Amino acid sequence: MSGAIHVRAVRTIKHILRAHHHRVRHALKRHHPHVVRAFKAHRIVLSRVRKGVLHTAAATAVAGFLSVTPLNPSAPHKTEPATNNSPNELHVEAESNESLTGKLEHALSVAPNGTLASEEEKIVTDSLSKRFGIDVRGEIDGKRLNKVSGKIGGEQHLKRYPGDPISTHASPEDERPALAGLAPGLGAYGYFATSSQMTQEEILRERYYIAAQTFLSPGWDQNPNALYEFFRFRKMIIVNSHTGAGVVAVIGDAGPAAWTGKSFGGSPEVMHHVGYSTGPRKGDVFVFFVHDPENKVPLGPLTVTR
């Protein structure tokens, strides 16, 4: 087998094994919930229980793949069309989200420092792009954040214009903004508007903002002014690594400090939509760019595209 064919075979085998792992996890949760509860009671993370499954299936999958895959890369390979026997469209969406969260949790397990290998990053960004119907990228114009995953923590509201009172920040997601409070200073990018006569975009930018460690991004030391302008109100996608819940927001502040153990911060509304607005108000997320040069992707919670 040539080197190119060998690489293609290995990648396909990895895809087969990952898909098999996702199916096993879903079947276990659906048909044996008592086992899942037992795992949780003993603090066993289901997404990390993969080595035994992969080792058991590896020999069979490799042998089966090599027996049916032509060695000639130009030879035609017939693929049967995918079928769905379930008439329940909501069930189909749940299956799709299970596949997405499986990929996210796998990526989280191999990204202890918040960074991904290029191939793994492409798998995640492609999956998010297809699920939500937007162009998700880890890098734009050679610029990227220092991390694509990490802990996000809750942030306070930010002043949108001079004299902006906390009482005007109420929203459907944060009906009592005084509980979150108003940050005493401005965000890293200043006010969102010049006066109380705000545009809808200015209102939404503060409502759906995140803090990111832009000051640790590659190249910051060499050209901080250019990167400051690049990241200012840059549109991002934030996704819960375990549930797939997501929101489109802008970078409206810099932080948190590295010593906090958190990599991102989220407005009360962002935290609500990614599912971390209660309890410890922090959790695992993936954060990527939304490539939207024509400004057509609205800020706010993400919905699934069919």
C-alpha positions as CSV (number, residue, x, y, z in Angstrom):
1,M,0.0,0.0,0.0
2,S,1.4,3.4,-1.0
3,G,2.0,6.2,1.6
4,A,-1.0,8.3,0.4
5,I,-3.4,5.3,0.4
6,H,-2.1,4.3,3.9
7,V,-2.9,7.8,5.2
8,R,-6.3,7.8,3.7
9,A,-7.0,4.3,5.1
10,V,-5.9,5.4,8.6
11,R,-8.1,8.5,8.5
12,T,-11.1,6.6,7.4
13,I,-10.6,3.9,10.1
14,K,-10.4,6.7,12.7
15,H,-13.7,8.1,11.4
16,I,-15.3,4.6,11.5
17,L,-14.2,4.0,15.1
18,R,-15.3,7.5,16.2
19,A,-18.7,7.0,14.7
20,H,-19.0,3.6,16.3
21,H,-18.1,5.1,19.7
22,H,-20.8,7.8,19.3
23,R,-23.4,5.1,18.4
24,V,-22.4,3.0,21.4
25,R,-22.7,6.0,23.8
26,H,-26.1,6.9,22.4
27,A,-27.4,3.4,22.7
28,L,-26.1,3.1,26.2
29,K,-27.9,6.3,27.3
30,R,-31.1,5.3,25.6
31,H,-31.5,1.7,26.5
32,H,-29.5,1.4,29.7
33,P,-29.9,4.7,31.6
34,H,-29.2,2.9,34.9
35,V,-25.7,2.2,33.7
36,V,-25.2,5.9,32.9
37,R,-26.5,6.9,36.3
38,A,-24.0,4.4,37.9
39,F,-21.2,6.0,35.9
40,K,-22.2,9.4,37.2
41,A,-22.4,8.2,40.8
42,H,-18.9,6.9,40.6
43,R,-17.7,10.0,38.7
44,I,-16.9,8.2,35.5
45,V,-17.2,10.5,32.5
46,L,-18.9,8.6,29.8
47,S,-17.2,10.5,27.0
48,R,-13.8,9.4,28.3
49,V,-14.7,5.7,28.3
50,R,-13.4,5.0,24.9
51,K,-10.1,3.1,25.0
52,G,-11.7,-0.3,25.7
53,V,-14.2,0.3,22.9
54,L,-11.7,1.3,20.4
55,H,-9.2,-1.4,21.3
56,T,-11.9,-4.1,21.0
57,A,-13.2,-2.8,17.7
58,A,-9.9,-1.8,16.1
59,A,-8.8,-5.2,14.6
60,T,-12.2,-5.9,13.2
61,A,-12.6,-2.5,11.7
62,V,-9.1,-2.5,10.1
63,A,-9.6,-5.9,8.6
64,G,-13.1,-5.1,7.3
65,F,-12.0,-1.7,5.9
66,L,-9.0,-3.2,4.1
67,S,-11.0,-6.0,2.7
68,V,-13.6,-3.8,1.0
69,T,-11.5,-0.7,0.1
70,P,-9.8,-0.7,-3.3
71,L,-6.1,-0.1,-3.2
72,N,-6.4,2.0,-6.4
73,P,-7.3,5.5,-5.1
74,S,-8.9,6.3,-8.5
75,A,-11.2,3.2,-8.5
76,P,-14.9,3.9,-7.9
77,H,-16.2,3.2,-4.5
78,K,-20.0,2.7,-4.3
79,T,-21.7,4.2,-1.2
80,E,-25.2,3.3,-0.3
81,P,-27.4,6.4,0.3
82,A,-28.2,7.0,4.0
83,T,-31.7,6.2,5.1
84,N,-33.7,7.3,8.0
85,N,-36.6,5.1,9.0
86,S,-37.8,7.4,11.8
87,P,-40.6,9.7,10.9
88,N,-39.9,11.9,14.0
89,E,-37.9,14.9,12.8
90,L,-37.1,15.9,16.4
91,H,-35.6,12.5,17.0
92,V,-33.3,13.1,14.0
93,E,-32.2,16.5,15.4
94,A,-31.4,14.8,18.8
95,E,-29.3,12.2,16.9
96,S,-27.5,15.1,15.2
97,N,-26.8,16.8,18.4
98,E,-25.5,13.6,19.9
99,S,-23.0,13.3,17.1
100,L,-21.9,16.9,17.6
101,T,-21.5,16.7,21.4
102,G,-19.6,13.5,20.9
103,K,-17.1,15.3,18.7
104,L,-16.9,18.2,21.1
105,E,-16.3,16.1,24.1
106,H,-13.6,14.1,22.2
107,A,-12.0,17.3,21.1
108,L,-12.1,18.6,24.7
109,S,-10.3,15.4,25.9
110,V,-7.4,15.9,23.5
111,A,-7.1,19.7,24.1
112,P,-5.9,20.0,27.6
113,N,-4.3,23.4,26.9
114,G,-7.3,24.7,24.9
115,T,-5.7,24.2,21.5
116,L,-6.4,21.6,18.8
117,A,-4.4,20.0,16.0
118,S,-5.4,21.4,12.7
119,E,-7.3,18.2,11.6
120,E,-9.2,18.0,14.9
121,E,-10.1,21.7,14.7
122,K,-11.4,21.2,11.2
123,I,-13.7,18.4,12.3
124,V,-15.2,20.6,15.0
125,T,-15.6,23.7,12.9
126,D,-17.1,21.8,10.0
127,S,-19.6,20.1,12.3
128,L,-20.6,23.5,13.9
129,S,-20.9,25.1,10.4
130,K,-23.2,22.4,9.2
131,R,-25.3,22.2,12.3
132,F,-26.0,25.9,12.6
133,G,-25.7,27.0,9.0
134,I,-22.9,29.6,9.5
135,D,-19.3,29.8,8.5
136,V,-17.3,28.8,11.6
137,R,-13.5,29.1,11.6
138,G,-10.6,28.8,14.0
139,E,-8.6,31.4,12.2
140,I,-9.3,34.5,10.0
141,D,-6.6,36.3,8.0
142,G,-3.9,34.5,9.9
143,K,-5.3,35.7,13.3
144,R,-6.6,33.5,16.1
145,L,-7.2,33.4,19.8
146,N,-4.7,31.8,22.1
147,K,-7.3,29.0,22.9
148,V,-10.4,27.6,21.2
149,S,-11.7,25.8,24.3
150,G,-11.6,26.4,28.1
151,K,-13.7,27.4,31.0
152,I,-16.1,30.3,30.7
153,G,-17.3,32.3,33.7
154,G,-20.1,34.7,34.3
155,E,-19.4,38.5,33.8
156,Q,-21.3,41.6,34.8
157,H,-23.2,43.9,32.5
158,L,-21.0,46.6,30.8
159,K,-21.9,50.3,30.4
160,R,-23.1,50.9,26.9
161,Y,-22.9,54.7,26.9
162,P,-21.9,57.4,29.4
163,G,-24.3,57.3,32.4
164,D,-25.9,54.0,31.4
165,P,-27.9,52.7,34.5
166,I,-28.2,49.0,35.4
167,S,-32.0,49.3,35.3
168,T,-32.0,49.6,31.5
169,H,-30.2,46.3,30.9
170,A,-33.2,44.0,31.5
171,S,-33.8,41.4,28.7
172,P,-35.8,38.2,28.3
173,E,-32.8,36.2,29.4
174,D,-31.8,38.5,32.3
175,E,-35.0,40.0,33.8
176,R,-33.2,41.2,37.0
177,P,-29.9,42.6,35.8
178,A,-29.1,44.1,39.2
179,L,-28.3,40.6,40.4
180,A,-25.5,40.3,37.9
181,G,-24.5,43.9,38.5
182,L,-22.8,46.5,36.4
183,A,-19.0,46.5,36.0
184,P,-17.5,49.6,37.6
185,G,-15.2,50.2,34.6
186,L,-15.6,50.0,30.9
187,G,-14.9,47.0,28.8
188,A,-11.5,46.8,27.0
189,Y,-13.2,48.4,23.9
190,G,-14.9,51.2,25.6
191,Y,-18.6,52.1,25.2
192,F,-20.8,50.3,22.8
193,A,-22.7,53.5,21.9
194,T,-22.3,57.2,22.3
195,S,-25.7,57.9,23.9
196,S,-28.9,56.3,25.1
197,Q,-30.2,56.5,21.5
198,M,-28.7,53.1,20.6
199,T,-29.1,51.1,17.5
200,Q,-30.4,47.5,17.8
201,E,-26.9,46.2,17.0
202,E,-25.3,48.3,19.8
203,I,-27.9,46.9,22.2
204,L,-27.3,43.3,21.2
205,R,-23.5,43.7,21.3
206,E,-23.6,44.4,25.0
207,R,-26.3,41.8,25.6
208,Y,-24.3,39.1,23.8
209,Y,-20.7,39.8,24.6
210,I,-17.7,37.7,25.8
211,A,-14.4,38.4,27.3
212,A,-11.4,36.7,25.6
213,Q,-7.7,36.6,26.3
214,T,-6.9,38.7,23.2
215,F,-3.7,39.9,25.0
216,L,-2.4,36.4,24.8
217,S,-3.2,35.8,21.1
218,P,-0.4,34.9,18.7
219,G,1.4,38.1,17.5
220,W,0.0,40.4,20.1
221,D,3.5,41.4,21.3
222,Q,4.5,42.3,17.8
223,N,1.4,44.3,16.7
224,P,-1.0,44.9,19.6
225,N,-2.8,47.9,17.9
226,A,-3.7,45.9,14.8
227,L,-4.9,42.9,16.8
228,Y,-6.9,45.2,19.2
229,E,-8.8,46.6,16.2
230,F,-9.2,43.1,14.7
231,F,-10.7,41.6,17.9
232,R,-12.9,44.7,18.7
233,F,-16.5,43.5,18.6
234,R,-15.4,40.5,16.5
235,K,-18.3,38.0,16.0
236,M,-17.8,34.7,17.7
237,I,-19.6,31.4,18.3
238,I,-19.7,30.0,21.9
239,V,-20.8,26.4,22.3
240,N,-21.3,24.3,25.4
241,S,-18.8,21.4,25.0
242,H,-21.2,18.9,26.6
243,T,-24.7,19.9,25.3
244,G,-24.1,21.7,22.0
245,A,-26.1,24.7,23.1
246,G,-24.6,27.8,21.5
247,V,-24.8,31.5,21.0
248,V,-23.3,34.1,18.6
249,A,-21.7,37.0,20.5
250,V,-19.0,39.6,20.1
251,I,-15.7,40.1,21.9
252,G,-16.6,43.0,24.1
253,D,-13.9,42.8,26.8
254,A,-10.5,41.4,27.4
255,G,-9.9,38.7,30.1
256,P,-10.1,36.8,32.3
257,A,-6.6,36.8,33.8
258,A,-4.7,33.6,33.3
259,W,-4.4,32.9,37.0
260,T,-8.2,32.6,37.4
261,G,-8.2,29.2,35.6
262,K,-10.8,30.6,33.2
263,S,-10.2,31.3,29.5
264,F,-13.4,33.2,28.7
265,G,-16.1,35.3,30.3
266,G,-19.7,35.7,29.2
267,S,-22.4,38.2,29.7
268,P,-25.4,37.1,31.7
269,E,-27.3,36.4,28.5
270,V,-24.5,34.4,27.0
271,M,-24.2,32.3,30.1
272,H,-28.0,31.7,30.0
273,H,-27.9,30.4,26.5
274,V,-24.9,28.1,26.9
275,G,-26.5,26.7,30.1
276,Y,-24.1,28.1,32.7
277,S,-26.2,30.9,34.3
278,T,-26.9,29.0,37.6
279,G,-24.8,27.1,40.1
280,P,-21.1,27.8,39.8
281,R,-21.7,29.9,36.7
282,K,-18.9,28.4,34.7
283,G,-18.2,25.5,32.5
284,D,-16.5,24.1,29.3
285,V,-17.0,25.9,26.0
286,F,-15.6,26.0,22.5
287,V,-15.1,29.5,21.0
288,F,-14.5,30.1,17.3
289,F,-14.8,32.9,14.8
290,V,-18.0,33.5,12.8
291,H,-16.9,34.5,9.3
292,D,-19.6,37.0,8.4
293,P,-18.2,39.8,6.2
294,E,-21.7,40.9,5.1
295,N,-22.9,41.0,8.7
296,K,-25.8,38.6,8.0
297,V,-25.5,36.4,11.1
298,P,-27.6,37.8,13.9
299,L,-26.3,37.9,17.5
300,G,-28.1,35.7,20.0
301,P,-29.0,32.1,20.6
302,L,-28.3,29.6,17.8
303,T,-30.9,27.4,16.2
304,V,-30.5,24.2,14.3
305,T,-30.6,24.2,10.5
306,R,-32.3,21.3,8.9
